[in-house]
Amino acid sequence: MPIQITLDAVLTSRGITGKQLAKEVGLSETQLSLFRSGKVRGIRFSTLARLCAILNCRPGDLIDYDYDPADIEASEDS
């Protein structure tokens, strides 16, 4: 998948644990863990906004996209 979750790198650079972040954002540790591992199909904008506010970052700091022309071709075939 061309979308990668880079939350772990941001947490490390801020010295915050996943447990601390989950508590501040209002998520369970399981929900945050699923997001961190990329095992979710989406995230609410309100949750993304809370993550960014608490971590003092932008959405692009948490989510990375590696462009691949095959992604466009695959969606056109659907």
NORMONOR-V910761 format. One record per pair of residues at least 6 apart in sequence whose ideal C-beta (glycine too) atoms are under 8 Angstrom apart, sorted by the first residue. I is the first residue (numbers start at 1). J is the second residue. Records with the same first field share a line. If there is no record, write none. Layout:
I = J + J
//
This chain:
1 = 38
2 = 65 + 66 + 67 + 68 + 71
3 = 38 + 63 + 64 + 65
4 = 38 + 63 + 64 + 65 + 66
5 = 35 + 36 + 37 + 38 + 62 + 63 + 64
6 = 61 + 62 + 63 + 64
7 = 35 + 36 + 51 + 62
8 = 36
10 = 55 + 57 + 61 + 62
11 = 17 + 18 + 21 + 55
14 = 55 + 56
16 = 55
18 = 29 + 32 + 33 + 36
19 = 29
21 = 32 + 51 + 54 + 55
22 = 28 + 29 + 31 + 32
24 = 54
25 = 32 + 47 + 50 + 51 + 54
26 = 50
27 = 35 + 47
34 = 40
35 = 43
48 = 59 + 62
51 = 57 + 62
52 = 58 + 59 + 61 + 62
55 = 61 + 62
//
